[in-house]
Amino acid sequence: MYLPIIDIINSMPFPNTRLKKKIGELLLDAGLVSLDDIKKVLDHQKQNGGLIGEILVQLGIVREADIAYAVAKQFNLPYIECDNYLVPKSAKDLLSVEIMKREGFVVLDQLGKAILVAFALLPRKEVLEPLGDINNISIFISTPSSVVRAIEKNYE
């Protein structure tokens, strides 16, 4: 599914945007966490800060893939394990490795002017805006470790 970049940017949650369901609710609905787990994580977050998903993984309550899949579901984006993806030469020249590493994404393919990009969890608006000169982009959500492995395999 290819969408104009402006449609993707406009659909992303930015500060002051209320989501339909929070990540904890999605994981609870899926039976991956309990109410006690959520309470433990919220207490941990209150004391130490951090993102709920990252804390759940740190505490060993869920896997990294569970969080990425829930984020994909939360924003109606497809999920992909991208570390086994072979990136064609044409896609490798689109953006620098430094930008991809810093921002947590990897360009996986190019089909004409359309590109396929896998983000480690959710892309920030500032990362998507420079891609606006590309007519179409297909965003997938992946795990941070899968994105890192895809960059190492294909770009280094």
C-alpha positions as CSV (number, residue, x, y, z in Angstrom):
1,M,0.0,0.0,0.0
2,Y,1.5,3.3,-1.1
3,L,0.3,6.6,0.3
4,P,1.2,10.1,-0.4
5,I,3.7,11.3,2.2
6,I,1.4,14.1,3.3
7,D,-1.4,11.6,4.2
8,I,1.1,9.6,6.3
9,I,2.3,12.7,8.1
10,N,-1.2,13.9,8.8
11,S,-2.2,10.6,10.2
12,M,0.7,10.4,12.7
13,P,0.0,11.2,16.3
14,F,1.9,14.2,17.5
15,P,1.7,16.1,20.8
16,N,-1.8,16.8,21.9
17,T,-3.2,14.1,19.7
18,R,-5.4,11.5,21.4
19,L,-5.0,7.9,20.2
20,K,-7.9,5.5,20.0
21,K,-6.1,3.0,22.2
22,K,-2.9,3.3,24.2
23,I,-0.2,0.6,23.8
24,G,-1.0,-0.9,27.2
25,E,-4.6,-1.3,26.3
26,L,-3.7,-3.1,23.0
27,L,-1.4,-5.4,24.8
28,L,-4.0,-6.0,27.5
29,D,-6.6,-6.8,24.9
30,A,-4.2,-9.2,23.2
31,G,-3.6,-11.0,26.5
32,L,0.1,-10.2,26.5
33,V,0.0,-8.2,29.7
34,S,-2.1,-8.2,32.9
35,L,-3.5,-5.3,34.8
36,D,-0.8,-6.0,37.5
37,D,1.8,-5.7,34.7
38,I,0.4,-2.4,33.6
39,K,0.4,-1.1,37.2
40,K,4.0,-2.2,37.7
41,V,5.1,-0.5,34.5
42,L,3.3,2.7,35.3
43,D,4.9,2.8,38.7
44,H,8.3,2.2,37.2
45,Q,7.6,4.9,34.6
46,K,6.6,7.4,37.3
47,Q,9.8,6.8,39.3
48,N,12.3,6.4,36.4
49,G,10.6,7.9,33.2
50,G,10.7,6.1,29.9
51,L,8.3,4.8,27.4
52,I,5.7,2.1,28.4
53,G,6.7,-0.2,25.6
54,E,10.4,0.0,26.4
55,I,9.8,-0.6,30.1
56,L,7.7,-3.7,29.3
57,V,10.5,-5.1,27.3
58,Q,13.2,-4.1,29.9
59,L,11.2,-5.9,32.6
60,G,10.8,-9.0,30.4
61,I,7.0,-8.8,30.4
62,V,6.8,-8.7,26.6
63,R,9.1,-9.2,23.6
64,E,10.3,-6.3,21.4
65,A,8.2,-7.8,18.5
66,D,5.1,-7.6,20.7
67,I,5.6,-3.9,21.1
68,A,6.3,-3.3,17.4
69,Y,3.3,-5.3,16.4
70,A,1.0,-3.4,18.8
71,V,2.4,-0.1,17.5
72,A,1.7,-1.2,13.9
73,K,-1.8,-2.2,14.9
74,Q,-2.3,1.1,16.8
75,F,-1.6,3.1,13.7
76,N,-3.0,0.7,11.1
77,L,0.4,0.1,9.6
78,P,1.9,-3.2,8.4
79,Y,4.5,-5.0,10.5
80,I,7.7,-6.4,8.9
81,E,10.8,-8.3,10.1
82,C,13.2,-6.5,7.9
83,D,16.6,-8.1,8.8
84,N,16.3,-10.8,6.1
85,Y,15.4,-8.3,3.4
86,L,17.8,-7.8,0.6
87,V,18.0,-4.1,-0.4
88,P,18.6,-3.4,-4.1
89,K,21.3,-1.0,-5.1
90,S,18.8,1.6,-6.3
91,A,17.4,1.9,-2.8
92,K,20.8,2.1,-1.1
93,D,21.6,5.5,-2.6
94,L,18.5,7.3,-1.4
95,L,19.5,8.3,2.2
96,S,22.7,8.1,4.2
97,V,23.3,5.3,6.7
98,E,24.0,7.9,9.4
99,I,20.5,9.3,9.1
100,M,18.9,5.9,9.1
101,K,20.8,4.8,12.2
102,R,20.1,8.1,14.0
103,E,16.4,8.0,13.3
104,G,15.8,4.3,13.5
105,F,14.7,3.3,10.1
106,V,15.9,1.5,7.0
107,V,15.1,2.0,3.3
108,L,14.2,-1.5,2.0
109,D,13.2,-1.0,-1.6
110,Q,12.5,1.4,-4.4
111,L,9.9,0.8,-7.1
112,G,10.1,3.8,-9.4
113,K,9.6,6.8,-7.3
114,A,8.0,4.8,-4.5
115,I,10.0,3.6,-1.6
116,L,9.4,1.0,1.2
117,V,10.7,2.0,4.6
118,A,10.8,0.1,7.8
119,F,10.8,2.1,11.0
120,A,11.8,0.9,14.5
121,L,8.5,1.6,16.0
122,L,6.9,5.0,15.1
123,P,8.5,7.6,12.8
124,R,8.7,11.2,14.0
125,K,7.2,13.9,11.8
126,E,10.6,15.5,11.4
127,V,12.0,12.3,9.9
128,L,9.1,12.0,7.4
129,E,9.0,15.5,6.1
130,P,12.3,15.4,4.2
131,L,10.9,12.4,2.3
132,G,8.2,14.6,0.9
133,D,9.9,15.0,-2.4
134,I,9.4,11.3,-3.1
135,N,5.9,10.8,-4.6
136,N,5.0,7.7,-2.6
137,I,6.2,5.9,0.5
138,S,5.1,2.7,2.1
139,I,5.8,2.7,5.8
140,F,6.2,-0.6,7.8
141,I,6.8,-0.9,11.5
142,S,9.6,-3.2,12.7
143,T,11.6,-3.8,15.8
144,P,14.6,-1.7,16.6
145,S,16.9,-4.8,16.5
146,S,15.5,-5.9,13.2
147,V,16.1,-2.4,11.7
148,V,19.7,-2.4,13.1
149,R,20.4,-5.9,11.6
150,A,19.0,-4.8,8.2
151,I,21.2,-1.8,8.1
152,E,24.3,-3.8,9.1
153,K,23.5,-6.5,6.5
154,N,22.7,-4.2,3.6
155,Y,24.5,-0.9,4.2
156,E,27.8,-1.7,6.0
